[in-house]
Each structure stands twice: as C-alpha cells, then as structure tokens.
Amino acid sequence: MEREGKGKVYIAGAGPCDPELITLKLYRILKAADVILYDHLVNPRILDEAKSDAEKIYVGKMCGKHSVSQDEINALLVDKAKEGRLVLRLKGGDPLIFGRVGEEMRALDDAGVDYEIIPGITASSAAASAAKVPLTHRDFASTVTFVTGHRKKGMPLDLPFSHLAALNGTLVFYMAVSTVSEVAESLIREGMNENTPVLVAYRAGCEDERYLKTTLRLLPEVVRREKIASPAVFIVGQVVEMSPSSSFLFSSNPGLPRRP
C-alpha cells in the first residue's frame, strides 16, 4: 500500500528503566517527536528529554489493567501520523520481545503509515549484566530461550515444557510471577534438575531493583517470601552459578545490601 502523508511512527525500546541505557537514536527522536505514546515501564526521567510542546499520552498496561486498549493504541498511532506528525511509540525494554509490536506494525502497514523500529535493551540483558551472569557460555549454555509465563485469563499456560526442560541451555521467563509455581513444577516434572540455579530479577535497572539467587525447586517459595511482583524476570540455568555472589545478590531497598 502506498504510504500516506508526511507523518512517521518510531516504535522504540526505552530499555530497562535506567535512562542511561537508551540509545543515541532514541535520544534524538525524543528531542524531535511531536507525540509520544508511552507505557508504564518507561522511566519518567526519559520523558523529561522530550521537547516542551510534545503531546504525551499514557497507554500503559499492567497486570491485566489497560488504560487504553490495543486497538485504541493502534488507532492513535495511525491518526496522529496521518496528521503529519512525528510519533514516538515508547515501550519498556525492547519492543521486539513480548512488546506487542507485531500488532502495531500490522495496523501501520494496513493504514499505509511509514514507521521504523528502534531496538532497546531487554530486561534479561540488564539483569544478567547487573548480576554478572552470562546468558550464554560455551561450557554451560549454547542456547538462550525467551519465554513468556503470561496466560490469558481463564486459559491454561500452554508452553512446551518437555522441550524447554531438554534444551540444556538458558531459559529466561518474562511475566511469570503469577504462574511461577506452574512453571517450576512443570519443568521439574519434565526432567529438569530441581537444583538448577535461578536468578530472580525484580525491576532490573530501576532504583528499587532486587536480585536473588535460588534453585528451581525453591523458586516459588522465594517469590512468595520476598514478595516479588511484576515486573520481574527469572533466568534459569547453570550460567547463574557464574555470578560472583551467593544466595542474596543485592538490592537498592533501604536496609538491604546495596548493589556493589
């Protein structure tokens, strides 16, 4: 379809909360954007870099609570671009990893609107870097697999657990706090060693980030005991043993060990 108008949409990843982890390209677009549609995981300090007259529209989603539906977001992107404006769709992490970017791309394609994708640092990379855990290692993990633990309300968690348990690499679970017991139990049932190490990363890159190391068997208990909520990622695999710290890594919460 022929592209309409002079507007353009940039779908960009704002990274894992830390404003210093955005790309130079995103910084440039922030300074130029006429309209910014942003999610709840985007640090407000990043939005401070936008030009003063930019229109900022919150379209965040969290734990099933959507301020704006996906169809409404798609329509906003199309309409604002067709007004001839430069539109920035700002998502936490990397938009290409569990960021619903495919739905927005299709809407823009169908409407003939020009768009570009700017990658960002995903939460698992930020968490692994902070905890000094390599996601791959030639002795322990030749694969790394990103998995969503999210399920639609009332639906079963439909994951190929037998395949995941047999990969013998690194598994990274996003959005799996509410299904953590099912994830751990299913992996163990399908043959994964219950003592496989797990890194629990809560709000990677944020001021209140927390990191803990446990095992697959103890993972649900640790999540409950430490009151881990979303957003969090679980890194599962022998690479977690590469971390120089032991059971409790670090936290920036008052009264708890601080990040080294």
N, C-alpha and C positions, 0 to 999 in steps of 0.2 A: 504493500500500500504506500502511496506517495505521502511523504511527511507534510504535515500542515503547520502553517505559522512559523514564527521565529523562536518560539519558546523551546526550552530544553529541560529535561529532568536529569539530575545526577542522583543515583541511588548509591549511598556511601555508608561505609562502616566507620563508626566513631571509636571503635576499639573497646577495650575492657575498662571503662570508667576513667582511667588516668588520662588527663588532657595532653600530656606529653607524648602519648603513644599514637596520636593521629598522624596521618601522612601529610606531607607538604602540599600535595594536590588537594586534599580535603580542606586544608587551611586556606588555600587560595580560593576555593569555591565558596567557603563560608563567608569570605570577605565580599563576594560578589552576588550571592544569592538574594533574590527578591522575596522568595517564600521558602520557609523551612518547615517541613513536617517531621517531627521528631518523636522517638519512642521513650518509654520510661527509664530505660537503661542508659540513656545519654546524659553524661555529666553536665549540669547547668553551666559550669565554667567554660565548656566548649561553646555553648550558645553565646556566651559573652563576646566571642570573637566575631560574631555576625555584625553586619553593618547596622547602624542605628534604626533605619527605617524598614528593616526586613520584617515581613509578616511571619510570625512564629505560631505554628498550630500543633498542639499536643495531640498525638494519636496513639498513645501508649496502650499496651496490653499487658496484663499481669494476672496470673492465676485464674484465667477464665473471665476476668473483668475487663471488658473492652470499652474504652472511652469512645472509640469510633470503630465501626465495622470495617472489615477488609474491603468490602465493596465501596464503602464511602471513601476510604483512603484512595482506592483506585480512581474514583471519580474526581476527587480533589486534584490528584496529580495531573490527570488529563485536562481538567478545566483550567487550572492555573497556568499550565504550559501553553494552552491554546489562547490564553490572553496575551501571549508573547513574553512571558516572564521566565526567569531562570529559577528553577525549582530544585531544592535540595531535599531529598528524602533521606533522613538521617536515622540510622539504626545502630544499636549497640553491637559490639563485636564485629564480625564480618557478615555482610548481608547475604553471602552465598552459602552460609552454614546455618540451617534452620531459621532463616530470616524471612521466609515467605516471599523472597524476591521473585520467584517464578511467576506468582500470580500478578505481581505488579508489572513485570516485563510483558506478560501477555496482554494486559489491559492497555499498556502504552503502544505495543505493536498493533493491536486491533484498532486503536484510535489514530494511528499514523503519527505518533508523537516521538520525536527524537530523544534518546536517552543514552546515558553512559553509566557504567558501574565502577565505583572506586572501592577497592578492597580495603578491609580493616583487619586489625589483629584480633583473632578469635580468643575467647576466654580461656580455652585449654592451653593455648600457647603462652598467654600471660601467666596462668597458674603454674605451668611447668617451669617457666623461666624464674619466677619468684622462688619456687621451692627447689630450684636446681635439679630438676628431673628431666632427662632427655626423653622425648616421646618415642624416639627410635634409638636402637643401639645394635650394632652388628652382632653382638653376642647374645642379646636377650629378645630383641623385637625388630623384625624386619617389616612389620606392618603396623599401621595405626588406623583405627577404625572409629569414626564419629557416629554415635548412636543417640537417638532421642528416646528418652524414657517417658515422654508425654503420650497420653492417650486421650481420645475424645471422651467426653462424659458418658458414662454408661457402657463404654466399649472395653473389651479386653486389651491387654498390652500385647500386640501382635508383633513379636520380634523373633528372629531365627536363633534362639538361644543355643541350640545344638551347634550351629555353625560358629557363632561368636565364641563359645567355650572352647572350640577346637582350633581357633586361629593361632594361638601361641604367640600373640603379639600384644600390642597395647590397645585397650578399649577406653574410649572417652565417652562418658554418658552426660548428655545435656538434659536439663529439665526432667530429672529423675528423682527429685526429692520425695514426691508423693508416691512414687512406685518403687522406692528403694528396696523394700522387703521382697517384693516380687522379683526384682532384677537379681538381687543377691541369691535368693533361693533357687531361681531358675538356672542361673549359671552353675551353681554347685550341683544341682540335680543333673545337669547335662555333662558333668565331668570336670569342671574347673576346680582346681585345688582350693579348698576353703581358706587356706592360709595365704592365698595370693595377695600381695600388698596393694593397698588402695590409698590414693591421695584424695582427700576431701578438700575442695577449694570453694570457699564462700566469698562471693563478691570480689573476685580477683581484680586487682588494680585499684580498688576503692580504698578510702581511708579506713574503713572498718573491715577490711579483708581478714579472713581467717583461714588457716591451713592446718590440717591434721592428717596424720598417717595412721592407718589401721589395716585390718585384713577384710577380705570379702565376707567371712562369716560374721565379723563384728560390725560391719558397716551399718546395718540398720540400727543397731543399738547406739552406736556413736552419733549417728544423725539425730536420733531422738534425744539422747542425753545432752548433747551440745546445742540442741535447739537450732540445728542447721535448717535454714529456709531457702527458698529461691531468691536470687539466682545462685546456683551452685553447680559445679561440675565434679564428677568422680573420674579419676584416672586410675585404671585398673591394669596391673601388670608388673612384671619383675623390674621394669625400669624405675619404679618408685623407690626401690631399695638403693638407687644411686644417690638419693638425697643425702646430704651430709648430716641431717638432723635425725632424731629418733622419733618417738611417738608424737609429741606435740611440737609442731614446727614453729609457728609464730602467729601472732595476732597483733593488730593495732588497737584492739579494745583496751580501755583503761584497766589497769590491774593485772593484765596478762602479758606474757613475754612479748616484746616488740620485735618487729622484723629486723634482722641483722643488717 
